[in-house]
Amino acid sequence: MDITINNLIISCHRSLLGAIPHNLRGLTVMFENETLHWIGYFDGEPSEEEKRLLTLACTEVIADFPIIKGVNEEYLNHSYPLKMDMLEFWAFLRWEKG
């Protein structure tokens, strides 16, 4: 599969079905220089189980695109109301008042 922005968004959404932890505020993604950047912002410290769920989803995206040669995967304790920085697009973004 070619790695267009639309294909990447669809792949991310498919991989995240049933894998969004309760404390996840946002998950932003970017593909650049054969590297997938995958950053999750959590409301509090992410548990090992939460990180495992998102790592599995990230692996499913990587499997869709053989052109991906590297991964930058981060899960950050970035509690509300701290501002989250978007990479290329939001694969997931929860609603937050304010």
mmCIF file as gemmi writes it, N, C-alpha and C atoms, coordinates in Angstrom:
data_model
loop_
_atom_site.group_PDB
_atom_site.id
_atom_site.type_symbol
_atom_site.label_atom_id
_atom_site.label_alt_id
_atom_site.label_comp_id
_atom_site.label_asym_id
_atom_site.label_entity_id
_atom_site.label_seq_id
_atom_site.pdbx_PDB_ins_code
_atom_site.Cartn_x
_atom_site.Cartn_y
_atom_site.Cartn_z
_atom_site.occupancy
_atom_site.B_iso_or_equiv
_atom_site.pdbx_formal_charge
_atom_site.auth_seq_id
_atom_site.auth_asym_id
_atom_site.pdbx_PDB_model_num
ATOM 1 N N . MET Axp A 1 ? 0.849 -1.176 0 1 0 ? 1 A 1
ATOM 2 C CA . MET Axp A 1 ? 0 0 0 1 0 ? 1 A 1
ATOM 3 C C . MET Axp A 1 ? 0.896 1.241 0 1 0 ? 1 A 1
ATOM 4 N N . ASP Axp A 2 ? 0.575 2.202 -0.866 1 0 ? 2 A 1
ATOM 5 C CA . ASP Axp A 2 ? 1.312 3.463 -0.879 1 0 ? 2 A 1
ATOM 6 C C . ASP Axp A 2 ? 0.997 4.252 0.38 1 0 ? 2 A 1
ATOM 7 N N . ILE Axp A 3 ? 1.985 5.015 0.857 1 0 ? 3 A 1
ATOM 8 C CA . ILE Axp A 3 ? 1.798 5.754 2.099 1 0 ? 3 A 1
ATOM 9 C C . ILE Axp A 3 ? 1.372 7.2 1.815 1 0 ? 3 A 1
ATOM 10 N N . THR Axp A 4 ? 0.137 7.353 1.39 1 0 ? 4 A 1
ATOM 11 C CA . THR Axp A 4 ? -0.455 8.685 1.26 1 0 ? 4 A 1
ATOM 12 C C . THR Axp A 4 ? -1.032 9.065 2.619 1 0 ? 4 A 1
ATOM 13 N N . ILE Axp A 5 ? -1.287 10.34 2.818 1 0 ? 5 A 1
ATOM 14 C CA . ILE Axp A 5 ? -1.858 10.791 4.083 1 0 ? 5 A 1
ATOM 15 C C . ILE Axp A 5 ? -3.198 10.115 4.352 1 0 ? 5 A 1
ATOM 16 N N . ASN Axp A 6 ? -4.016 9.952 3.318 1 0 ? 6 A 1
ATOM 17 C CA . ASN Axp A 6 ? -5.319 9.302 3.507 1 0 ? 6 A 1
ATOM 18 C C . ASN Axp A 6 ? -5.162 7.845 3.916 1 0 ? 6 A 1
ATOM 19 N N . ASN Axp A 7 ? -4.245 7.123 3.272 1 0 ? 7 A 1
ATOM 20 C CA . ASN Axp A 7 ? -4.018 5.723 3.639 1 0 ? 7 A 1
ATOM 21 C C . ASN Axp A 7 ? -3.477 5.604 5.056 1 0 ? 7 A 1
ATOM 22 N N . LEU Axp A 8 ? -2.614 6.535 5.451 1 0 ? 8 A 1
ATOM 23 C CA . LEU Axp A 8 ? -2.061 6.501 6.801 1 0 ? 8 A 1
ATOM 24 C C . LEU Axp A 8 ? -3.149 6.783 7.84 1 0 ? 8 A 1
ATOM 25 N N . ILE Axp A 9 ? -4.006 7.747 7.568 1 0 ? 9 A 1
ATOM 26 C CA . ILE Axp A 9 ? -5.108 8.051 8.492 1 0 ? 9 A 1
ATOM 27 C C . ILE Axp A 9 ? -6.033 6.841 8.643 1 0 ? 9 A 1
ATOM 28 N N . ILE Axp A 10 ? -6.4 6.229 7.537 1 0 ? 10 A 1
ATOM 29 C CA . ILE Axp A 10 ? -7.285 5.054 7.585 1 0 ? 10 A 1
ATOM 30 C C . ILE Axp A 10 ? -6.627 3.915 8.352 1 0 ? 10 A 1
ATOM 31 N N . SER Axp A 11 ? -5.348 3.678 8.102 1 0 ? 11 A 1
ATOM 32 C CA . SER Axp A 11 ? -4.627 2.62 8.802 1 0 ? 11 A 1
ATOM 33 C C . SER Axp A 11 ? -4.593 2.888 10.305 1 0 ? 11 A 1
ATOM 34 N N . CYS Axp A 12 ? -4.321 4.132 10.688 1 0 ? 12 A 1
ATOM 35 C CA . CYS Axp A 12 ? -4.287 4.488 12.109 1 0 ? 12 A 1
ATOM 36 C C . CYS Axp A 12 ? -5.648 4.281 12.763 1 0 ? 12 A 1
ATOM 37 N N . HIS Axp A 13 ? -6.697 4.751 12.113 1 0 ? 13 A 1
ATOM 38 C CA . HIS Axp A 13 ? -8.042 4.601 12.685 1 0 ? 13 A 1
ATOM 39 C C . HIS Axp A 13 ? -8.419 3.134 12.834 1 0 ? 13 A 1
ATOM 40 N N . ARG Axp A 14 ? -8.104 2.322 11.838 1 0 ? 14 A 1
ATOM 41 C CA . ARG Axp A 14 ? -8.398 0.892 11.915 1 0 ? 14 A 1
ATOM 42 C C . ARG Axp A 14 ? -7.633 0.249 13.07 1 0 ? 14 A 1
ATOM 43 N N . SER Axp A 15 ? -6.357 0.589 13.202 1 0 ? 15 A 1
ATOM 44 C CA . SER Axp A 15 ? -5.532 -0.034 14.238 1 0 ? 15 A 1
ATOM 45 C C . SER Axp A 15 ? -5.96 0.382 15.645 1 0 ? 15 A 1
ATOM 46 N N . LEU Axp A 16 ? -6.579 1.541 15.772 1 0 ? 16 A 1
ATOM 47 C CA . LEU Axp A 16 ? -6.971 2.049 17.089 1 0 ? 16 A 1
ATOM 48 C C . LEU Axp A 16 ? -8.356 1.594 17.544 1 0 ? 16 A 1
ATOM 49 N N . LEU Axp A 17 ? -9.105 0.918 16.676 1 0 ? 17 A 1
ATOM 50 C CA . LEU Axp A 17 ? -10.431 0.434 17.079 1 0 ? 17 A 1
ATOM 51 C C . LEU Axp A 17 ? -10.305 -0.477 18.298 1 0 ? 17 A 1
ATOM 52 N N . GLY Axp A 18 ? -10.951 -0.109 19.376 1 0 ? 18 A 1
ATOM 53 C CA . GLY Axp A 18 ? -10.914 -0.896 20.601 1 0 ? 18 A 1
ATOM 54 C C . GLY Axp A 18 ? -9.615 -0.779 21.376 1 0 ? 18 A 1
ATOM 55 N N . ALA Axp A 19 ? -8.751 0.178 21.012 1 0 ? 19 A 1
ATOM 56 C CA . ALA Axp A 19 ? -7.44 0.284 21.652 1 0 ? 19 A 1
ATOM 57 C C . ALA Axp A 19 ? -7.175 1.671 22.24 1 0 ? 19 A 1
ATOM 58 N N . ILE Axp A 20 ? -8.219 2.454 22.491 1 0 ? 20 A 1
ATOM 59 C CA . ILE Axp A 20 ? -8.036 3.802 23.037 1 0 ? 20 A 1
ATOM 60 C C . ILE Axp A 20 ? -8.159 3.738 24.559 1 0 ? 20 A 1
ATOM 61 N N . PRO Axp A 21 ? -7.04 3.92 25.287 1 0 ? 21 A 1
ATOM 62 C CA . PRO Axp A 21 ? -7.113 3.925 26.747 1 0 ? 21 A 1
ATOM 63 C C . PRO Axp A 21 ? -7.9 5.132 27.26 1 0 ? 21 A 1
ATOM 64 N N . HIS Axp A 22 ? -8.526 4.965 28.397 1 0 ? 22 A 1
ATOM 65 C CA . HIS Axp A 22 ? -9.37 6.005 28.998 1 0 ? 22 A 1
ATOM 66 C C . HIS Axp A 22 ? -8.612 7.318 29.208 1 0 ? 22 A 1
ATOM 67 N N . ASN Axp A 23 ? -7.355 7.249 29.593 1 0 ? 23 A 1
ATOM 68 C CA . ASN Axp A 23 ? -6.582 8.447 29.92 1 0 ? 23 A 1
ATOM 69 C C . ASN Axp A 23 ? -5.863 9.07 28.731 1 0 ? 23 A 1
ATOM 70 N N . LEU Axp A 24 ? -6.05 8.543 27.532 1 0 ? 24 A 1
ATOM 71 C CA . LEU Axp A 24 ? -5.391 9.105 26.353 1 0 ? 24 A 1
ATOM 72 C C . LEU Axp A 24 ? -6.08 10.405 25.951 1 0 ? 24 A 1
ATOM 73 N N . ARG Axp A 25 ? -5.322 11.485 25.902 1 0 ? 25 A 1
ATOM 74 C CA . ARG Axp A 25 ? -5.861 12.786 25.471 1 0 ? 25 A 1
ATOM 75 C C . ARG Axp A 25 ? -5.785 12.923 23.964 1 0 ? 25 A 1
ATOM 76 N N . GLY Axp A 26 ? -4.68 12.481 23.404 1 0 ? 26 A 1
ATOM 77 C CA . GLY Axp A 26 ? -4.496 12.611 21.966 1 0 ? 26 A 1
ATOM 78 C C . GLY Axp A 26 ? -3.364 11.728 21.477 1 0 ? 26 A 1
ATOM 79 N N . LEU Axp A 27 ? -3.459 11.339 20.211 1 0 ? 27 A 1
ATOM 80 C CA . LEU Axp A 27 ? -2.405 10.558 19.563 1 0 ? 27 A 1
ATOM 81 C C . LEU Axp A 27 ? -2.138 11.224 18.22 1 0 ? 27 A 1
ATOM 82 N N . THR Axp A 28 ? -0.933 11.713 18.041 1 0 ? 28 A 1
ATOM 83 C CA . THR Axp A 28 ? -0.579 12.409 16.816 1 0 ? 28 A 1
ATOM 84 C C . THR Axp A 28 ? 0.47 11.612 16.051 1 0 ? 28 A 1
ATOM 85 N N . VAL Axp A 29 ? 0.388 11.683 14.732 1 0 ? 29 A 1
ATOM 86 C CA . VAL Axp A 29 ? 1.196 10.82 13.867 1 0 ? 29 A 1
ATOM 87 C C . VAL Axp A 29 ? 1.788 11.645 12.728 1 0 ? 29 A 1
ATOM 88 N N . MET Axp A 30 ? 2.979 11.209 12.292 1 0 ? 30 A 1
ATOM 89 C CA . MET Axp A 30 ? 3.615 11.812 11.121 1 0 ? 30 A 1
ATOM 90 C C . MET Axp A 30 ? 4.524 10.768 10.484 1 0 ? 30 A 1
ATOM 91 N N . PHE Axp A 31 ? 4.591 10.768 9.166 1 0 ? 31 A 1
ATOM 92 C CA . PHE Axp A 31 ? 5.542 9.941 8.429 1 0 ? 31 A 1
ATOM 93 C C . PHE Axp A 31 ? 6.519 10.878 7.74 1 0 ? 31 A 1
ATOM 94 N N . GLU Axp A 32 ? 7.814 10.683 8.031 1 0 ? 32 A 1
ATOM 95 C CA . GLU Axp A 32 ? 8.843 11.553 7.468 1 0 ? 32 A 1
ATOM 96 C C . GLU Axp A 32 ? 10.155 10.776 7.369 1 0 ? 32 A 1
ATOM 97 N N . ASN Axp A 33 ? 10.794 10.848 6.211 1 0 ? 33 A 1
ATOM 98 C CA . ASN Axp A 33 ? 12.094 10.201 5.996 1 0 ? 33 A 1
ATOM 99 C C . ASN Axp A 33 ? 12.082 8.72 6.379 1 0 ? 33 A 1
ATOM 100 N N . GLU Axp A 34 ? 11.079 7.999 5.924 1 0 ? 34 A 1
ATOM 101 C CA . GLU Axp A 34 ? 10.906 6.562 6.166 1 0 ? 34 A 1
ATOM 102 C C . GLU Axp A 34 ? 10.715 6.209 7.639 1 0 ? 34 A 1
ATOM 103 N N . THR Axp A 35 ? 10.376 7.21 8.469 1 0 ? 35 A 1
ATOM 104 C CA . THR Axp A 35 ? 10.162 6.998 9.899 1 0 ? 35 A 1
ATOM 105 C C . THR Axp A 35 ? 8.737 7.392 10.27 1 0 ? 35 A 1
ATOM 106 N N . LEU Axp A 36 ? 8.079 6.52 11.038 1 0 ? 36 A 1
ATOM 107 C CA . LEU Axp A 36 ? 6.757 6.807 11.572 1 0 ? 36 A 1
ATOM 108 C C . LEU Axp A 36 ? 6.933 7.415 12.958 1 0 ? 36 A 1
ATOM 109 N N . HIS Axp A 37 ? 6.401 8.605 13.15 1 0 ? 37 A 1
ATOM 110 C CA . HIS Axp A 37 ? 6.41 9.268 14.456 1 0 ? 37 A 1
ATOM 111 C C . HIS Axp A 37 ? 5.011 9.103 15.049 1 0 ? 37 A 1
ATOM 112 N N . TRP Axp A 38 ? 4.946 8.569 16.263 1 0 ? 38 A 1
ATOM 113 C CA . TRP Axp A 38 ? 3.685 8.162 16.909 1 0 ? 38 A 1
ATOM 114 C C . TRP Axp A 38 ? 3.759 8.63 18.357 1 0 ? 38 A 1
ATOM 115 N N . ILE Axp A 39 ? 3.053 9.708 18.701 1 0 ? 39 A 1
ATOM 116 C CA . ILE Axp A 39 ? 3.168 10.294 20.036 1 0 ? 39 A 1
ATOM 117 C C . ILE Axp A 39 ? 1.802 10.347 20.71 1 0 ? 39 A 1
ATOM 118 N N . GLY Axp A 40 ? 1.722 9.715 21.872 1 0 ? 40 A 1
ATOM 119 C CA . GLY Axp A 40 ? 0.499 9.706 22.66 1 0 ? 40 A 1
ATOM 120 C C . GLY Axp A 40 ? 0.637 10.605 23.877 1 0 ? 40 A 1
ATOM 121 N N . TYR Axp A 41 ? -0.363 11.46 24.078 1 0 ? 41 A 1
ATOM 122 C CA . TYR Axp A 41 ? -0.418 12.35 25.241 1 0 ? 41 A 1
ATOM 123 C C . TYR Axp A 41 ? -1.447 11.793 26.219 1 0 ? 41 A 1
ATOM 124 N N . PHE Axp A 42 ? -1.009 11.547 27.45 1 0 ? 42 A 1
ATOM 125 C CA . PHE Axp A 42 ? -1.882 10.968 28.469 1 0 ? 42 A 1
ATOM 126 C C . PHE Axp A 42 ? -2.182 11.972 29.569 1 0 ? 42 A 1
ATOM 127 N N . ASP Axp A 43 ? -3.359 11.838 30.151 1 0 ? 43 A 1
ATOM 128 C CA . ASP Axp A 43 ? -3.753 12.606 31.323 1 0 ? 43 A 1
ATOM 129 C C . ASP Axp A 43 ? -3.281 11.818 32.538 1 0 ? 43 A 1
ATOM 130 N N . GLY Axp A 44 ? -2.019 11.963 32.884 1 0 ? 44 A 1
ATOM 131 C CA . GLY Axp A 44 ? -1.383 11.181 33.934 1 0 ? 44 A 1
ATOM 132 C C . GLY Axp A 44 ? -0.367 10.228 33.333 1 0 ? 44 A 1
ATOM 133 N N . GLU Axp A 45 ? 0.308 9.507 34.195 1 0 ? 45 A 1
ATOM 134 C CA . GLU Axp A 45 ? 1.336 8.559 33.743 1 0 ? 45 A 1
ATOM 135 C C . GLU Axp A 45 ? 0.673 7.351 33.08 1 0 ? 45 A 1
ATOM 136 N N . PRO Axp A 46 ? 1.054 7.031 31.826 1 0 ? 46 A 1
ATOM 137 C CA . PRO Axp A 46 ? 0.454 5.864 31.168 1 0 ? 46 A 1
ATOM 138 C C . PRO Axp A 46 ? 0.936 4.564 31.81 1 0 ? 46 A 1
ATOM 139 N N . SER Axp A 47 ? 0.017 3.624 31.959 1 0 ? 47 A 1
ATOM 140 C CA . SER Axp A 47 ? 0.379 2.316 32.515 1 0 ? 47 A 1
ATOM 141 C C . SER Axp A 47 ? 1.057 1.473 31.435 1 0 ? 47 A 1
ATOM 142 N N . GLU Axp A 48 ? 1.686 0.406 31.848 1 0 ? 48 A 1
ATOM 143 C CA . GLU Axp A 48 ? 2.319 -0.513 30.894 1 0 ? 48 A 1
ATOM 144 C C . GLU Axp A 48 ? 1.272 -1.117 29.959 1 0 ? 48 A 1
ATOM 145 N N . GLU Axp A 49 ? 0.088 -1.411 30.483 1 0 ? 49 A 1
ATOM 146 C CA . GLU Axp A 49 ? -0.987 -1.97 29.651 1 0 ? 49 A 1
ATOM 147 C C . GLU Axp A 49 ? -1.454 -0.959 28.598 1 0 ? 49 A 1
ATOM 148 N N . GLU Axp A 50 ? -1.588 0.298 28.992 1 0 ? 50 A 1
ATOM 149 C CA . GLU Axp A 50 ? -1.986 1.336 28.034 1 0 ? 50 A 1
ATOM 150 C C . GLU Axp A 50 ? -0.938 1.501 26.937 1 0 ? 50 A 1
ATOM 151 N N . LYS Axp A 51 ? 0.321 1.505 27.326 1 0 ? 51 A 1
ATOM 152 C CA . LYS Axp A 51 ? 1.402 1.618 26.336 1 0 ? 51 A 1
ATOM 153 C C . LYS Axp A 51 ? 1.436 0.39 25.431 1 0 ? 51 A 1
ATOM 154 N N . ARG Axp A 52 ? 1.186 -0.785 26 1 0 ? 52 A 1
ATOM 155 C CA . ARG Axp A 52 ? 1.182 -2.017 25.211 1 0 ? 52 A 1
ATOM 156 C C . ARG Axp A 52 ? 0.08 -1.986 24.152 1 0 ? 52 A 1
ATOM 157 N N . LEU Axp A 53 ? -1.108 -1.531 24.529 1 0 ? 53 A 1
ATOM 158 C CA . LEU Axp A 53 ? -2.219 -1.428 23.574 1 0 ? 53 A 1
ATOM 159 C C . LEU Axp A 53 ? -1.864 -0.527 22.393 1 0 ? 53 A 1
ATOM 160 N N . LEU Axp A 54 ? -1.271 0.627 22.689 1 0 ? 54 A 1
ATOM 161 C CA . LEU Axp A 54 ? -0.933 1.565 21.62 1 0 ? 54 A 1
ATOM 162 C C . LEU Axp A 54 ? 0.27 1.097 20.804 1 0 ? 54 A 1
ATOM 163 N N . THR Axp A 55 ? 1.189 0.386 21.434 1 0 ? 55 A 1
ATOM 164 C CA . THR Axp A 55 ? 2.313 -0.185 20.687 1 0 ? 55 A 1
ATOM 165 C C . THR Axp A 55 ? 1.809 -1.232 19.707 1 0 ? 55 A 1
ATOM 166 N N . LEU Axp A 56 ? 0.854 -2.03 20.115 1 0 ? 56 A 1
ATOM 167 C CA . LEU Axp A 56 ? 0.256 -3.019 19.217 1 0 ? 56 A 1
ATOM 168 C C . LEU Axp A 56 ? -0.426 -2.325 18.036 1 0 ? 56 A 1
ATOM 169 N N . ALA Axp A 57 ? -1.156 -1.244 18.302 1 0 ? 57 A 1
ATOM 170 C CA . ALA Axp A 57 ? -1.799 -0.482 17.226 1 0 ? 57 A 1
ATOM 171 C C . ALA Axp A 57 ? -0.752 0.106 16.285 1 0 ? 57 A 1
ATOM 172 N N . CYS Axp A 58 ? 0.326 0.628 16.831 1 0 ? 58 A 1
ATOM 173 C CA . CYS Axp A 58 ? 1.414 1.177 16.015 1 0 ? 58 A 1
ATOM 174 C C . CYS Axp A 58 ? 2.013 0.088 15.126 1 0 ? 58 A 1
ATOM 175 N N . THR Axp A 59 ? 2.196 -1.1 15.673 1 0 ? 59 A 1
ATOM 176 C CA . THR Axp A 59 ? 2.733 -2.228 14.908 1 0 ? 59 A 1
ATOM 177 C C . THR Axp A 59 ? 1.817 -2.592 13.745 1 0 ? 59 A 1
ATOM 178 N N . GLU Axp A 60 ? 0.51 -2.514 13.955 1 0 ? 60 A 1
ATOM 179 C CA . GLU Axp A 60 ? -0.441 -2.796 12.869 1 0 ? 60 A 1
ATOM 180 C C . GLU Axp A 60 ? -0.303 -1.782 11.738 1 0 ? 60 A 1
ATOM 181 N N . VAL Axp A 61 ? -0.059 -0.523 12.077 1 0 ? 61 A 1
ATOM 182 C CA . VAL Axp A 61 ? 0.158 0.503 11.048 1 0 ? 61 A 1
ATOM 183 C C . VAL Axp A 61 ? 1.449 0.21 10.286 1 0 ? 61 A 1
ATOM 184 N N . ILE Axp A 62 ? 2.503 -0.101 11 1 0 ? 62 A 1
ATOM 185 C CA . ILE Axp A 62 ? 3.79 -0.413 10.361 1 0 ? 62 A 1
ATOM 186 C C . ILE Axp A 62 ? 3.632 -1.575 9.389 1 0 ? 62 A 1
ATOM 187 N N . ALA Axp A 63 ? 2.848 -2.572 9.764 1 0 ? 63 A 1
ATOM 188 C CA . ALA Axp A 63 ? 2.642 -3.745 8.902 1 0 ? 63 A 1
ATOM 189 C C . ALA Axp A 63 ? 1.955 -3.376 7.59 1 0 ? 63 A 1
ATOM 190 N N . ASP Axp A 64 ? 1.199 -2.291 7.577 1 0 ? 64 A 1
ATOM 191 C CA . ASP Axp A 64 ? 0.511 -1.858 6.354 1 0 ? 64 A 1
ATOM 192 C C . ASP Axp A 64 ? 1.439 -1.19 5.344 1 0 ? 64 A 1
ATOM 193 N N . PHE Axp A 65 ? 2.604 -0.724 5.801 1 0 ? 65 A 1
ATOM 194 C CA . PHE Axp A 65 ? 3.472 0.084 4.942 1 0 ? 65 A 1
ATOM 195 C C . PHE Axp A 65 ? 4.923 -0.399 5.007 1 0 ? 65 A 1
ATOM 196 N N . PRO Axp A 66 ? 5.338 -1.258 4.087 1 0 ? 66 A 1
ATOM 197 C CA . PRO Axp A 66 ? 6.721 -1.761 4.093 1 0 ? 66 A 1
ATOM 198 C C . PRO Axp A 66 ? 7.775 -0.661 3.943 1 0 ? 66 A 1
ATOM 199 N N . ILE Axp A 67 ? 7.382 0.519 3.475 1 0 ? 67 A 1
ATOM 200 C CA . ILE Axp A 67 ? 8.334 1.619 3.306 1 0 ? 67 A 1
ATOM 201 C C . ILE Axp A 67 ? 8.806 2.181 4.652 1 0 ? 67 A 1
ATOM 202 N N . ILE Axp A 68 ? 8.057 1.915 5.727 1 0 ? 68 A 1
ATOM 203 C CA . ILE Axp A 68 ? 8.448 2.407 7.052 1 0 ? 68 A 1
ATOM 204 C C . ILE Axp A 68 ? 9.653 1.605 7.524 1 0 ? 68 A 1
ATOM 205 N N . LYS Axp A 69 ? 10.756 2.315 7.758 1 0 ? 69 A 1
ATOM 206 C CA . LYS Axp A 69 ? 12.01 1.673 8.176 1 0 ? 69 A 1
ATOM 207 C C . LYS Axp A 69 ? 12.34 1.926 9.643 1 0 ? 69 A 1
ATOM 208 N N . GLY Axp A 70 ? 11.73 2.945 10.232 1 0 ? 70 A 1
ATOM 209 C CA . GLY Axp A 70 ? 12.001 3.278 11.626 1 0 ? 70 A 1
ATOM 210 C C . GLY Axp A 70 ? 10.758 3.816 12.305 1 0 ? 70 A 1
ATOM 211 N N . VAL Axp A 71 ? 10.779 3.794 13.643 1 0 ? 71 A 1
ATOM 212 C CA . VAL Axp A 71 ? 9.633 4.27 14.423 1 0 ? 71 A 1
ATOM 213 C C . VAL Axp A 71 ? 10.128 5.107 15.598 1 0 ? 71 A 1
ATOM 214 N N . ASN Axp A 72 ? 9.491 6.24 15.798 1 0 ? 72 A 1
ATOM 215 C CA . ASN Axp A 72 ? 9.695 7.056 16.985 1 0 ? 72 A 1
ATOM 216 C C . ASN Axp A 72 ? 8.376 7.019 17.747 1 0 ? 72 A 1
ATOM 217 N N . GLU Axp A 73 ? 8.335 6.203 18.776 1 0 ? 73 A 1
ATOM 218 C CA . GLU Axp A 73 ? 7.102 5.966 19.537 1 0 ? 73 A 1
ATOM 219 C C . GLU Axp A 73 ? 7.286 6.538 20.939 1 0 ? 73 A 1
ATOM 220 N N . GLU Axp A 74 ? 6.405 7.474 21.33 1 0 ? 74 A 1
ATOM 221 C CA . GLU Axp A 74 ? 6.501 8.107 22.645 1 0 ? 74 A 1
ATOM 222 C C . GLU Axp A 74 ? 5.129 8.159 23.302 1 0 ? 74 A 1
ATOM 223 N N . TYR Axp A 75 ? 5.119 7.931 24.62 1 0 ? 75 A 1
ATOM 224 C CA . TYR Axp A 75 ? 3.896 8.041 25.41 1 0 ? 75 A 1
ATOM 225 C C . TYR Axp A 75 ? 4.2 8.958 26.586 1 0 ? 75 A 1
ATOM 226 N N . LEU Axp A 76 ? 3.569 10.134 26.596 1 0 ? 76 A 1
ATOM 227 C CA . LEU Axp A 76 ? 3.936 11.204 27.514 1 0 ? 76 A 1
ATOM 228 C C . LEU Axp A 76 ? 2.859 11.471 28.557 1 0 ? 76 A 1
ATOM 229 N N . ASN Axp A 77 ? 3.297 11.716 29.793 1 0 ? 77 A 1
ATOM 230 C CA . ASN Axp A 77 ? 2.425 12.211 30.846 1 0 ? 77 A 1
ATOM 231 C C . ASN Axp A 77 ? 2.29 13.709 30.595 1 0 ? 77 A 1
ATOM 232 N N . HIS Axp A 78 ? 1.168 14.113 30.044 1 0 ? 78 A 1
ATOM 233 C CA . HIS Axp A 78 ? 0.962 15.497 29.605 1 0 ? 78 A 1
ATOM 234 C C . HIS Axp A 78 ? -0.457 15.897 30.011 1 0 ? 78 A 1
ATOM 235 N N . SER Axp A 79 ? -0.647 16.064 31.314 1 0 ? 79 A 1
ATOM 236 C CA . SER Axp A 79 ? -1.983 16.253 31.886 1 0 ? 79 A 1
ATOM 237 C C . SER Axp A 79 ? -2.652 17.538 31.423 1 0 ? 79 A 1
ATOM 238 N N . TYR Axp A 80 ? -3.983 17.456 31.314 1 0 ? 80 A 1
ATOM 239 C CA . TYR Axp A 80 ? -4.805 18.624 31.007 1 0 ? 80 A 1
ATOM 240 C C . TYR Axp A 80 ? -4.572 19.656 32.094 1 0 ? 80 A 1
ATOM 241 N N . PRO Axp A 81 ? -4.387 20.921 31.785 1 0 ? 81 A 1
ATOM 242 C CA . PRO Axp A 81 ? -4.655 21.652 30.552 1 0 ? 81 A 1
ATOM 243 C C . PRO Axp A 81 ? -3.412 21.93 29.701 1 0 ? 81 A 1
ATOM 244 N N . LEU Axp A 82 ? -2.329 21.166 29.881 1 0 ? 82 A 1
ATOM 245 C CA . LEU Axp A 82 ? -1.137 21.4 29.059 1 0 ? 82 A 1
ATOM 246 C C . LEU Axp A 82 ? -1.477 21.257 27.577 1 0 ? 82 A 1
ATOM 247 N N . LYS Axp A 83 ? -0.894 22.125 26.758 1 0 ? 83 A 1
ATOM 248 C CA . LYS Axp A 83 ? -1.152 22.121 25.318 1 0 ? 83 A 1
ATOM 249 C C . LYS Axp A 83 ? -0.416 20.951 24.667 1 0 ? 83 A 1
ATOM 250 N N . MET Axp A 84 ? -1.093 20.29 23.745 1 0 ? 84 A 1
ATOM 251 C CA . MET Axp A 84 ? -0.498 19.182 22.994 1 0 ? 84 A 1
ATOM 252 C C . MET Axp A 84 ? -0.102 19.689 21.61 1 0 ? 84 A 1
ATOM 253 N N . ASP Axp A 85 ? 1.056 19.266 21.144 1 0 ? 85 A 1
ATOM 254 C CA . ASP Axp A 85 ? 1.525 19.649 19.813 1 0 ? 85 A 1
ATOM 255 C C . ASP Axp A 85 ? 1.154 18.575 18.798 1 0 ? 85 A 1
ATOM 256 N N . MET Axp A 86 ? 0.566 19.008 17.688 1 0 ? 86 A 1
ATOM 257 C CA . MET Axp A 86 ? 0.198 18.081 16.623 1 0 ? 86 A 1
ATOM 258 C C . MET Axp A 86 ? 1.373 17.911 15.67 1 0 ? 86 A 1
ATOM 259 N N . LEU Axp A 87 ? 1.608 16.683 15.241 1 0 ? 87 A 1
ATOM 260 C CA . LEU Axp A 87 ? 2.6 16.417 14.206 1 0 ? 87 A 1
ATOM 261 C C . LEU Axp A 87 ? 1.941 16.67 12.85 1 0 ? 87 A 1
ATOM 262 N N . GLU Axp A 88 ? 1.666 15.599 12.079 1 0 ? 88 A 1
ATOM 263 C CA . GLU Axp A 88 ? 1.013 15.763 10.772 1 0 ? 88 A 1
ATOM 264 C C . GLU Axp A 88 ? -0.514 15.749 10.891 1 0 ? 88 A 1
ATOM 265 N N . PHE Axp A 89 ? -1.031 14.871 11.754 1 0 ? 89 A 1
ATOM 266 C CA . PHE Axp A 89 ? -2.477 14.799 11.975 1 0 ? 89 A 1
ATOM 267 C C . PHE Axp A 89 ? -2.745 14.13 13.313 1 0 ? 89 A 1
ATOM 268 N N . TRP Axp A 90 ? -3.974 14.314 13.802 1 0 ? 90 A 1
ATOM 269 C CA . TRP Axp A 90 ? -4.43 13.63 15.011 1 0 ? 90 A 1
ATOM 270 C C . TRP Axp A 90 ? -5.085 12.315 14.603 1 0 ? 90 A 1
ATOM 271 N N . ALA Axp A 91 ? -4.539 11.201 15.041 1 0 ? 91 A 1
ATOM 272 C CA . ALA Axp A 91 ? -5.188 9.907 14.838 1 0 ? 91 A 1
ATOM 273 C C . ALA Axp A 91 ? -6.326 9.754 15.846 1 0 ? 91 A 1
ATOM 274 N N . PHE Axp A 92 ? -6.155 10.397 17.008 1 0 ? 92 A 1
ATOM 275 C CA . PHE Axp A 92 ? -7.193 10.429 18.038 1 0 ? 92 A 1
ATOM 276 C C . PHE Axp A 92 ? -7.032 11.73 18.801 1 0 ? 92 A 1
ATOM 277 N N . LEU Axp A 93 ? -8.146 12.372 19.118 1 0 ? 93 A 1
ATOM 278 C CA . LEU Axp A 93 ? -8.129 13.585 19.93 1 0 ? 93 A 1
ATOM 279 C C . LEU Axp A 93 ? -9.432 13.638 20.709 1 0 ? 93 A 1
ATOM 280 N N . ARG Axp A 94 ? -9.322 13.599 22.036 1 0 ? 94 A 1
ATOM 281 C CA . ARG Axp A 94 ? -10.542 13.65 22.84 1 0 ? 94 A 1
ATOM 282 C C . ARG Axp A 94 ? -11.006 15.091 23.005 1 0 ? 94 A 1
ATOM 283 N N . TRP Axp A 95 ? -12.282 15.247 23.278 1 0 ? 95 A 1
ATOM 284 C CA . TRP Axp A 95 ? -12.845 16.561 23.53 1 0 ? 95 A 1
ATOM 285 C C . TRP Axp A 95 ? -12.437 16.997 24.925 1 0 ? 95 A 1
ATOM 286 N N . GLU Axp A 96 ? -11.993 18.258 25.048 1 0 ? 96 A 1
ATOM 287 C CA . GLU Axp A 96 ? -11.65 18.826 26.344 1 0 ? 96 A 1
ATOM 288 C C . GLU Axp A 96 ? -12.239 20.226 26.434 1 0 ? 96 A 1
ATOM 289 N N . LYS Axp A 97 ? -12.931 20.496 27.518 1 0 ? 97 A 1
ATOM 290 C CA . LYS Axp A 97 ? -13.551 21.805 27.709 1 0 ? 97 A 1
ATOM 291 C C . LYS Axp A 97 ? -12.466 22.873 27.802 1 0 ? 97 A 1
ATOM 292 N N . GLY Axp A 98 ? -12.721 23.985 27.139 1 0 ? 98 A 1
ATOM 293 C CA . GLY Axp A 98 ? -11.785 25.094 27.283 1 0 ? 98 A 1
ATOM 294 C C . GLY Axp A 98 ? -11.211 25.496 26.007 1 0 ? 98 A 1
